Amino acid sequence: MTNDRIYNFSAGPSMLPLEVLQKAGSEITNYNGSGMSVMEMSHRSKVFIKIHEETKADLRRLLKIPENYSILFLQGGATLQFAAVPMNLIKLTGKADYAITGNFANLAYKEAKKYGICNVAANTEDANHTYIPSQSELKLDSEASYFYYCANNTIYGTEWKYIPETGNVPLVCDMSSNIMSKPVDVSKYGIIFAGAQKNMAPAGVTVVIIRNDLLEREVMPYTPVMMNYKTLVEADSMHNTPPCYNIYILGLVLKWVDSLGGVEGMEKIKKERAKILYDYLDESKLFKSPVRPDCRSDMNVPFVTGSKELDDKFIAEASANGFANIAGHRKVGGMRASIYNAMPIEGVKALVEFMKDFETKNK
Ligand SMILES: Cc1ncc(COP(=O)(O)O)c(C=O)c1O
């Protein structure tokens, strides 16, 4: 890797592309001849409005977001959307369906229960969230106001490989940890949201993509104005001061994605990157993936040795050798390599070489 950077396998906030950091660095005191940093500029200024418009347009083009969808850049993280979604959508029938496939889907479910009746359409806790339910396993309620799921389970390392079929019930999806890693048919969704700090930008901006007809639903009477999608869309994310600098970095990341072939290019690279690691995990006698093979995430790869002592030894040695943040989440233990868009293929190759060496020395 260039200069003194190390391979950072953090689940989020995560690595950003080096080119993006360098470009942002070169513009940090004077953006494009404006004489000021993007951090210092009014969000109503012509210069910033241009950044905002371009970022929205690039996101729309790269994800092929249809014209009848609005794009929001909000604060409050993905977690605020756990409440905003039911507050804006559940009143229609008072009910919603939730697929609980991991920690964040469970948090969203617990939040939504405050606002209506939430049916558990699936719960994979029976196998410690190591798989994704099939379509036929989903217990769907045709009267649900929406169906909620999390496309990629950051902690458990599972990923939905299909879009659930729910008839007329709109899909709401948390794509925080796999957005921009592959093409997605946005027209199949009511709402897509994602915290930016894995594949898009630093923490602090949350992308919400919403089908415009859903803006007409009656919201809960106590919905805060900052969580009312219609108000936010009408104000074009500027009901209050938006996270300007994060939107600017998101814009730079989108241009970087574009330069590598868009989300189609990202998909090709992520498949290659993940295959290197999974191929090794499948042949290793020491390291194992706990996830059912057909449900494995291409973004977050948990693995274990089966011995806590060896796991700890591996994490300590990996860290000392420049493989940062490789410890698994405390709910799962073991290790986890988060290999988002900005992780170079060389980073995964280097990690696998290091794992092979560790395996040889710890037979
Ligand atoms: C899939 C998923 N959803 C939601 C969240 C919570 O996001 P935030 O911290 O932006 O609220 C995370 C955080 O890691 C996540 O991975």
PDBQT file of the ligand as one rigid body, heavy atoms in Angstrom, charges set to zero:
ROOT
HETATM    1  C1  LIG A 401     -26.439  -3.173   8.894  1.00  0.00    +0.000 C 
HETATM    2  C2  LIG A 401     -26.333  -2.059   9.882  1.00  0.00    +0.000 A 
HETATM    3  N1  LIG A 401     -27.437  -1.345  10.172  1.00  0.00    +0.000 NA
HETATM    4  C3  LIG A 401     -27.401  -0.338  11.039  1.00  0.00    +0.000 A 
HETATM    5  C4  LIG A 401     -26.236   0.033  11.686  1.00  0.00    +0.000 A 
HETATM    6  C5  LIG A 401     -26.252   1.166  12.655  1.00  0.00    +0.000 C 
HETATM    7  O1  LIG A 401     -25.767   2.263  11.987  1.00  0.00    +0.000 OA
HETATM    8  P1  LIG A 401     -25.509   3.671  12.675  1.00  0.00    +0.000 P 
HETATM    9  O2  LIG A 401     -24.396   3.493  13.634  1.00  0.00    +0.000 OA
HETATM   10  O3  LIG A 401     -25.174   4.554  11.503  1.00  0.00    +0.000 OA
HETATM   11  O4  LIG A 401     -26.768   4.102  13.343  1.00  0.00    +0.000 OA
HETATM   12  C6  LIG A 401     -25.062  -0.663  11.400  1.00  0.00    +0.000 A 
HETATM   13  C7  LIG A 401     -23.804  -0.273  12.066  1.00  0.00    +0.000 C 
HETATM   14  O5  LIG A 401     -22.774  -0.866  11.979  1.00  0.00    +0.000 OA
HETATM   15  C8  LIG A 401     -25.121  -1.734  10.486  1.00  0.00    +0.000 A 
HETATM   16  O6  LIG A 401     -24.017  -2.445  10.194  1.00  0.00    +0.000 OA
ENDROOT
TORSDOF 0
